[in-house]
Amino acid sequence: MPLKLTACFPLLLTVILILTCALNDTFVSLNEAEQIVIKVICNLSTSGKKIYKLPDVLQAGDIVKAADSTKYRVERECWFFYLDDIPEAKFAHPVRYVFVYCDNGGFEIIKESWWPHLLDSMVEIASGVTYKQEK
């Protein structure tokens, strides 16, 4: 005996919602965010620079604080990168904080002069290396 449409409707609706969410999921992975930083922001060259990544996603409301106590509030879920443009300098010098947004891969670059308080939790991903473009 065939099932009545009214009995199948909740199941069908659940399947459609799950598929729709899965197809619309544009979450940018840490690896994808790293590639954005290296390819787009650094133009495949990290010569003379050090790049660090935070292995955990920052959530809206999280705070990134510079060593001089300047605070940056995270507005939406993102990956955080620290680009040290003159790693041999010991005190205030040009550095960049890069926030790569998880929802669309867009990014924000903040010019800073100090390392972030999160540095001890970060992983170095590049140290003065020039990358070759993949063909």
C-alpha positions as CSV (number, residue, x, y, z in Angstrom):
1,M,0.0,0.0,0.0
2,P,1.6,3.4,-1.0
3,L,2.3,6.0,1.7
4,K,0.1,9.0,1.9
5,L,1.7,12.2,0.7
6,T,0.9,13.8,4.1
7,A,2.9,11.1,5.9
8,C,5.9,11.6,3.6
9,F,5.9,15.4,3.7
10,P,7.9,15.9,6.9
11,L,10.6,13.4,5.7
12,L,10.8,15.0,2.3
13,L,11.0,18.4,3.8
14,T,13.9,17.3,6.1
15,V,15.8,15.8,3.2
16,I,15.4,19.0,1.1
17,L,16.6,21.2,4.0
18,I,19.6,19.0,4.6
19,L,20.6,19.0,0.9
20,T,20.0,22.8,0.6
21,C,22.3,23.5,3.6
22,A,25.0,21.2,2.3
23,L,24.9,22.8,-1.2
24,N,25.0,26.3,0.2
25,D,27.8,25.7,2.6
26,T,30.6,28.0,1.5
27,F,32.8,27.5,4.6
28,V,36.4,28.4,3.8
29,S,38.8,25.9,5.3
30,L,42.1,26.8,7.0
31,N,44.0,25.4,4.0
32,E,42.0,27.6,1.6
33,A,42.5,30.6,3.8
34,E,46.2,29.9,3.9
35,Q,46.3,29.8,0.1
36,I,44.5,33.1,-0.1
37,V,47.1,34.7,2.1
38,I,50.1,33.2,0.2
39,K,48.7,33.6,-3.3
40,V,46.6,36.8,-3.1
41,I,48.0,38.8,-0.3
42,C,51.7,37.8,-0.6
43,N,51.6,37.3,-4.4
44,L,53.4,33.9,-3.9
45,S,56.4,35.6,-2.3
46,T,57.2,35.6,1.4
47,S,60.8,36.6,0.8
48,G,62.0,38.3,4.0
49,K,58.8,37.7,5.8
50,K,57.4,35.2,8.3
51,I,53.7,34.1,8.2
52,Y,51.9,32.5,11.1
53,K,48.4,31.1,11.2
54,L,46.1,30.5,14.1
55,P,44.8,26.9,13.8
56,D,41.4,27.7,15.3
57,V,38.6,29.7,13.9
58,L,37.9,33.1,15.6
59,Q,34.3,33.7,16.4
60,A,32.3,36.9,16.3
61,G,33.1,38.8,19.5
62,D,36.6,37.4,20.0
63,I,39.3,39.9,20.6
64,V,42.8,40.0,19.0
65,K,45.1,42.2,21.0
66,A,48.5,43.6,19.8
67,A,51.5,43.6,22.2
68,D,50.9,47.3,22.8
69,S,47.3,46.5,24.0
70,T,45.5,47.8,20.9
71,K,42.4,45.6,20.5
72,Y,40.5,44.4,17.5
73,R,37.1,42.9,17.8
74,V,36.2,40.1,15.4
75,E,33.0,40.9,13.6
76,R,32.3,37.5,12.1
77,E,33.8,34.0,11.9
78,C,37.3,34.1,10.4
79,W,40.8,32.6,10.2
80,F,43.6,34.8,11.6
81,F,47.1,35.2,10.1
82,Y,50.0,37.3,11.3
83,L,52.5,38.6,8.7
84,D,55.8,39.8,10.1
85,D,57.3,41.9,7.3
86,I,60.6,42.5,9.1
87,P,61.1,39.4,11.4
88,E,64.6,40.4,12.4
89,A,63.3,43.6,14.1
90,K,62.9,43.2,17.8
91,F,60.4,45.9,18.7
92,A,57.7,48.0,16.9
93,H,58.0,47.4,13.1
94,P,55.6,46.9,10.2
95,V,53.4,43.8,10.6
96,R,50.0,42.9,9.2
97,Y,47.1,41.1,10.8
98,V,45.0,39.3,8.2
99,F,41.4,38.1,8.9
100,V,40.1,35.7,6.2
101,Y,36.4,35.4,6.5
102,C,35.0,31.8,6.6
103,D,31.7,32.6,4.8
104,N,33.2,33.9,1.5
105,G,37.0,34.0,1.5
106,G,37.1,37.8,1.7
107,F,39.7,39.3,3.9
108,E,40.7,42.3,5.9
109,I,44.3,43.5,6.4
110,I,45.2,45.6,9.4
111,K,48.6,47.3,9.5
112,E,50.1,47.0,12.9
113,S,53.4,47.5,14.6
114,W,53.4,44.8,17.2
115,W,53.0,41.0,17.3
116,P,49.6,39.6,18.4
117,H,49.0,38.3,21.9
118,L,48.0,35.0,20.2
119,L,51.5,34.4,18.8
120,D,52.2,31.6,21.2
121,S,49.2,29.7,19.9
122,M,50.1,30.3,16.2
123,V,51.9,28.0,13.8
124,E,54.6,29.4,11.4
125,I,53.7,28.5,7.8
126,A,56.3,30.5,5.9
127,S,59.8,31.9,6.6
128,G,61.2,33.9,3.7
129,V,60.4,31.4,1.0
130,T,59.3,32.3,-2.5
131,Y,56.6,30.0,-3.9
132,K,56.3,28.8,-7.5
133,Q,53.0,29.2,-9.3
134,E,51.3,25.9,-10.0
135,K,50.4,25.4,-13.6
